[in-house]
Amino acid sequence: MKSRIIVMTLAAALFMAQQAAARQGGDNNTDNNATAHEVDLNPVVVTGNGHHQLLKSTTTPVHVISQKLIKETGVTDFQEALTRLMPQISFSPNTMGSYIRVNGLGNKYVLILVNGKKLIGDIAGNVDLNRIDMSRVKRIEVLDGAASALYGSDAIGGVVNIITDQPVKDNVAASSDTRVSGKGQFSQSVNLDVTSKYLNSHTSFFHQEADSYQNNDKTIDKKGNELTTVDPLFVGFSSNIISQRLDFNPLKNLSFYALGSYNYKVTDRPTPVEGLDGGSKYDLRSEGNRWEVGGKYNFGKHSVQLDFVNDNYHYGNLYRVESKPYKVGDFSRSKTQKYFDTELKGIFHFYDKGTTIIGADWRNDFLNATSGDVNNHVYTVAGYLQHDMEIVRNVSATLGARYTHHGTFGNNFTPKVSLMYAPGDFRFRAAYSRGFRAPGLDELYYHYFKLMAGRPVITFGNSNLESEKSHYASFSAEYSNRIFTLSVMGYMNFVKNMIVKENIAINDDNLQMLRREFPEVTDAQFGKMTTYGQYINANKGVVKGVQVNATVNVTPDLSLMANYAYTYGRSKTGGEWIALERTYKNSVTAAANYNHTWKMYTLNVNLNGRFQSRTFYPGYEDAPGYGVINLNTTHTFNVNRMFDIIPSVGVDNLLDKTDHRIDTTTRKYALYSPGRMFVVGLKINFKK
């Protein structure tokens, strides 16, 4: 019913568009479009050096996905936004979440922030990205390489910072955004902003859901027997996020904020069917709540900010089939994560063209898990200092350092230095930074058994792990003017004591140990297993790569974008170098965007694609390369000064790329797609 209503609305909208174009064909806003393009080439960013700067002015290379780019592609999903626009980022979704990888380094090396604050939600090494409300994203900033000087542990591979939109002063604004596509994919967001001179309120609700799908219902067991399975390629889900933010400005130079959010998600695992392989007796349920409070005081050119954050997340099994001792509807919590963080940060401008940041941070992480009887916590205390300055005309530098005391792994010092030479329209940047990552509580203590895609998986933590340390260096060159930007960056990231999962063969001796540790595992499940995993420190890892990014505004209405990433990643254990799991050497993203405005109507047409070489799975079958092309059209009708109607029509996976290989015990997927899908959407904006 929902899709039928939207389709009818879109049909009417398209007819109106045709009529508006015919009436207003001679009028266009060339100057306005040119200005918008120019602004997009030089946005304000905060992630690179920890304070607001124009992108061209930052000494640290930062990649930006603007709100405009997100709207043009028509995505409402965080994962889709990154993969369609940034070739150095990939995801491997599964029933547990999404495994993110940036420049060859995986989830545990990538720090995901929301407005500069860490987001938790880790399920067996996979980030639960459904905790991110895409309806409020203003831009996404991606910082490659080690950034521990500013952000501490976990920022060895890079930082992804989601910047949310802030309400405009003195108005009331409401919006509703609906998107429907094949395989039951549906998203709905509702936002309400009420702002005044002293108090701003923002309320947001975001819902996503999708059905399961199979490209092939066949599987092969380890004996080579072909079976029909009920396990889908992609497992459906339903998730909800509700959030509330209040901003209070009692004085011109004093402001406070409070934010709270709650998210709930159920992942639909298929129930067992007699005579068929696969299935599970339970669904996965995850739940999280988060609150933040803080204040900022401005005095002259300087500011001091104090923030408190508490983030909580847990998941477990929601039983659909009776399984002793659980009845239908029972919930068994598997893992709980939470942290408390307090940060004091001062930004000072003691002289022109110089910025000094001084900060201190205290954090306490907690992990509780039923498997392995884990109940641990660890604290970190850190102080950091950074100074940006212009040395001479056209030459700028950033010097920074962080001293961290970890409750388990002691003291660590992580410096950073970056230089920029900016003659005219050129930018030349060089950077070096050290990274530090303490093993996570799950890597240290968490022993777990899971059914993943119908296959039993056992993983052991290792309390003898050592912390990881990295050395990152990069050099980049950039040319940009009002209509054209071209950048090339080369980098190297060396990681010492890289933590990897070692696959240990199951034999008669360790089988008895496994039975004692996991009495819930049946003989039939053990019969499907040949190995179990344990975290170890590899000797070292290295990632090298090159990135090329180009943007050109061909006309005020037409823009082109192309990005290329080459990645070479290896880890060394026991004297043998092997490719990092889930890495690929070559990836390209490209887009063409047309945008034209008549008096009351704006047409936007966006064609985008991602092309990726084969993905490496050491010890398993490599996944072949693929290419996916998407088309989105957006139609904006300015009904009056207060009211906009924005229907959209598009096609995801235009060339119908799918993966139909038979699922085997060594099988890995490179592409999670049900094939070509028709997409429709409708957004309504109101402001007064």
C-alpha positions, 0 to 999 in steps of 0.5 A: 500500500505504501509503495502504491501511494508513493508511485502515484505521487511520483507519477503526478510529480513527474507530470508536474515536472514536465509541465514546469520545464516546458513553461520555464525552459528559458529561465535558469539560476546559473549564478546560484548553481555556480556558487553552490559548486564553488562552495562544495569544493571548499567546505568547512571541516573539523576532523583533520586538525580538531577545529573548524577549518576550510578544507583547503587550509587543513594540513591533514588530508580529509575526504568529505562527503557533503549533504549535497552529495548524499542527497544527489545519490539518493541513499538513506543508508550510511554504508551505501553513502560511503561505498558509492562515493569512496573507493578506499572504503568497503563493507562486508555485511552479514547477519551480525552487522557490517564489517568496515574496512578503510585502506585495507585495515578493518573494523577494529582499526577504524574509529567511527565518531558522531560529532567527534564522539565515539560510537559503540555497537560491536557484534563479533567484530562487526559494527551495527551501522543501523545506530546512525540516523542518516536523516540528520547527516550534514557531512561525513569526514574521512581521515586516512591513517593514524590519528591517535594524537587527537583521538587516542586508541582505535584510530590506527587505520582512520577516522570516520566522523559523522557531522549532524545538521544543526537547526537554524535559528528562529524557525519551525521546520518539519520534514518527512522522507520515505524510500521504498525499493525491492526486497522489502527495503523501506526507510522512513525519517521524520524530523521536527526543529523548533528554534528560538533565541535561547532554546533549540529543540530537535526531535528525530525518528528514523526507521529502516527495514529489509527482507532476506534474500537468496541468490542461490538456495543451494549449499555444499557440505564439507563432504561435497554433498549438495543441499538445499538451505534455508539460510539466505544470502542477506538476512532481513532486519527492522530497526528504529532510532529516536533522538532528542537534542536540546541547545540552550544559549543563555548568553551570547558567549555561553551555550549548553546542550543535551542529547539522548537517543535510543535504538532497537533492531531485530535481525530475522534469522530463518527458522529451521525447516525439516529436511533442509540445511541451515536455520536458527532457533532465534533471531538477533535483537540489539538495543542501545541508548546514548546520552551526551551533555556539555557546555562551551564558553567563548572568551575573545578568540578562545573557547573551552568546551566540556563534554560528558558521554555515556553510550550503552549497547547490548545484543542477544538471542530472541527465541522463535523456536523452543530450545531448552531452557528457553521458550518462544519469546524469551530473550537471552542477552549475550553481550553488553558494552558501555563506556563513560567519557569526559573530555575537556578541550580548549581552542586558543588563538594566541596570535594570528594564523595560529591555533592551539588545542589543549585537551584532557580525556578520561574514559572507562570501558565495560564489557559483560558477556555470558559466553566465557563469563566475562565481566571486565572494564578498563580505563584510560586517561589522556592529555593532548596538545596540538598547534597549527601555525603558518611558518612563512607565507604559503607554508603551514605546519601542525605539531601534535602529541598525545600521552595516554595511560591505559589501565592495562597496557601502561603509558603510550606517546603518540606524536603527529607532524604535518606540513603544507606548502600552498602556492596559488592553486596548488597544495602539497602536504606531507604527514607523519603520525604514530598510532596506538591501539590497546586490544579490545576487551572482547579480544582479551577475554571474550570466548564465544560460540555463534551460528553464522550463516548456519555454520558454527563458529568458535573464537577465543580471546587471549589475555596475553595479547600486546598492544598494537602500534603503528607508523603512518606517513603520507604525501599528497599533491592537489590542484584546485580552482573554481571548477576543477579539483585533482588530488593524488595521495600516497601512503604507508601504514606499518603496524607492529603486533597486529592482532589477527585471528588464527585458525586452529585445526580441531583434533581429538585433543582440543575437541575435548577442551572445546566441549568443556568450554562450550557445553551448549554446542551439539555433536552435529554442530562440532561435526560441521567445524574443522577449525576454531579461532583465537586472537594472536599478535602477528609479527607486523602488518603493512598497508601501502596505497595510492588515491586519486580524486578528481572533480570537475564542474563541466557547466553550472549544471553538470559535474563529474567525479571520479575516485581511484584507490590502490591498496596493498595490504599484508601481515606477517606471522611466523615468517610468512607474508599473507594478504590481509583478509577482505582486501582488494587492490583496485577500486573506482567510484565515479559519478555524473550529476546534472542539476538545473533549476527553473522558477519552481522546479529543480531536476537532479539526475545522478548516475554513480558506480563502483568497480572493484577488483577481486577480494582476498580471503587467505585460506579460502576462495577469493571473491571475484571483482564486480561493478555496480551502477546506480541511477537516481533522479530527484524532483524538487517542487517549491510550492511556496516559500514554506513548503517543498515536495521532493519525489525521487525515482531511481534504479539500484544495480542498473546492470543487474549484477548478482553472485550466484555461486553455490554456497560452500564451507569456504565460500565468501561473497564479494557483493551483497545484492539481490540484483536490479531494484526500482527505487522510489522516494518522497520527501516533504519539507516545511519551514516557517 
